[in-house]
Amino acid sequence: MSKRKTTSAKKTIKVGVIGVGRGCSFASGATDLVGMKLVALCDTWESKLEEAGKRYNVATYTDYDKFLEHDMDAVILANYFHEHAPFAIKALQAGKHVMSETSSNATLAEGVALCRAVEKSGKIYMLAENYPYTKFHLEMRRLYQSGEIGDVTYAEGEYNHPIAAADRVAMSAGTNHWRNWLPSTYYCTHALAPLMMITNTMPTTVNGLSIARREIDAETARRGDPGSVILCRMDNGAVFRIFGLLLPGHSNWTRIHGDKGAMEITRGPGYFGPGQIRVWHDGWLREPDQPQERVYSPDWPEHAELANKAGHGGGDFWTNFEFANAIRTGIPPFLDVYRGVAMSSVGILAWKSALQDGTPFDLPDFSNETSRQQYEDDHWSPFPVHAKLAPDQPPPSILGHVTPPAKALAAARRVWKKQGYIGN
């Protein structure tokens, strides 16, 4: 990979960020090193917004429409998981480029509307999915593109991130917080996006199974199931298995089998394991000068110093970097609106499948108006905010509309009150 510059002689990209929790990572990365300048922040949690505004010395807004009137070129969305599409569409209509945290859309109808808005605006849209940009996944992408393991036949992605009950309560303030209603299949992009970016494939059919173990959430306000397995048929015929989300036994892991060999992130202690890649070939398939198996620690292809300082395994640097480059060149990033909506919709359709014990569902081609049009009124969603958009909305658990234990809810509300949260 040729080294790309982190700065440009062109004018600085003025950026506003919505969400001062997770959004502060993006705010801190919007610097001259990637040709950006943070100019505004937006959030409804006024005390946290005021604190962040002072820290970054920028304008602050509690009203999103007023925020969009600020003089800026791009908006980074780090608000709630299930709110991104409507906020992205408003920003695009206001003439702003958009980078959105996962997920791109909470319903299929939102996915259709978002694709149309990007097309109409002519602006850059990027899904800020950071896991494809770890040094391990970037190296696996390089290996795949070199042809060493051939065409993908089967792949596995795991993002299983168990968190202590007390910590889950603290990050989910309010009974209707999205984390408390999140179905087990929805947070699939951390595991799926690296596989899609490495292999340049797209999902076409989805099956999902959910794992309901209420004892895991006995001390939280969660209503969703803690785990799931998703199978995706890809557009080249391969099958991808996706596993997560909160089951005991931490695992961030990727494996890819091709018709010439295979590769994986090695397993072991640490958030991403030992930090190594294993590549192997069957003896009759390897080239004469190829080792049958090798294990090594990859490095960054470029900008190692900046990536090593960033969160999420370096991904938080790369998302800002790629977004800025896309704006400057006018070339959509790899994680464009169609891939963002497709992988987000995998989670939605996998949940439909899970509620029918694994029935397969076809994924529309969101880049094709004929394919996507039939989903423009599909508002199917388990989140309370969408309750009135369609009749008979689904539950967040395969057990149905479960209720958290009264003792757990009371304890959670005490934690939320100490945090300054006002609400139920």
Phi, psi and omega in degrees: 000128177288144184286127179261142182289149178267351178232167182215151178285344179289168185297150181294140178276117180275126190238141170242145182239133174254125182106111185255019168266267175301330183298338181295333175296317177291321180299317180292332181272354180275074186237177180294345178295333175245013178076027181240160173219124176287129182235344183201152176230151179220135176193159177262350177275093194297320181295318179290324178296315180299317179298315180293321179301319178292321182296319183262351179058052180227168178294148179232149182218142170258349180254118185294322179297319177294320177303318182291342177280347180296149180288099179205162184261332188215153179237134174250123184262115175231036176275198187294147184313317188266010183247001193292315186300310180300322179291322178295316181298317178299318181294318178298318179294335177274004176085022181255145166289154185226132165240128187240134169297162177291141004260169179289323186211147179260347175222162177293325178299318177298322179298316178298312181298321180293315178300317179296320181294319178297314180299317181291323185283329186073010182268165178281134171235135177222137170277126184275051177279113191270342186294331175298344187258016169291159180298331180290315182288324176296322177291321177295326176294318178299315179297317180297315181293337177287344180089004187298322181257002177078203183276135183298136176247325182205143179211155179228136175229130180236126168231088179244109191235076179296142182228140179304144184306317182298322179289323178294322177297315184296330182265009184227057187291119178110138182298332180259014175303142186303326180296330181284343181246002187292120173295155188294340183269343193291328185268056188266350191288332178298328180268325184278319185302316178301319180295319179294320181288322179296316189260351182054047177242164180232143178285144179238331181220145186227134168238144179221144172230134180253152181244111184258113177224092188296335181296335179292332182248022184295339181247022180230178177261013182289144176247341181280165178283155184273349185208158177201161170234130179241136171248128178243126167276128184262167187289352174257007180096350180292163175240130177248135174252127182243129183231141174185177031218319187231015183288146178305138182107080184304138178203115166244108193208146180222134174223140179226127173255132174242180180277005175235352183169193183211163178208154180203161166280131181291149180271156178154185181298151178110157183303316176250026182075201183289353179083029182237161175241136175249130178236133180214156182224144169291145187305322182280353181254345185281152176288159183304325183263010184266132170292147181292328179209143175213148177230130183206165178260114181282164173237172179293145176289337179192164175053041183301318184299318181287319181294322182294339180272349187268160180282173179054048176065027181094348184296331182292334172288313188293327180295314176298318182298313181291324178297313179298317179296322179295319178297317183291322183270338185078007181263122181304143179288169178301316180275063182280187186296325184289319177289321179299313181291322180298310184289329175292323180286338172303316180298320180293310182290329176295327177289320174303317179296316182299323179289348175244026175055042170101008178302133181286148175230138176280141177265128178292157171273103187287352176273354184246118184298322180296319181291319187274339188301325183292349181254009186293341179245019181270095183257021181302123185195142177273350186286137183305326182297339181258009188302325185268000183280339181204151177285156173054051178294150188282159174280163178273001179225149175291348175277353181105203180275083182281157179243129177299151179302141181303321180296319180293319179296318179297317179294321179296318181296327177294320178295315182296322179297319178296330180284349182095008179286132178246115181152184184282000000 
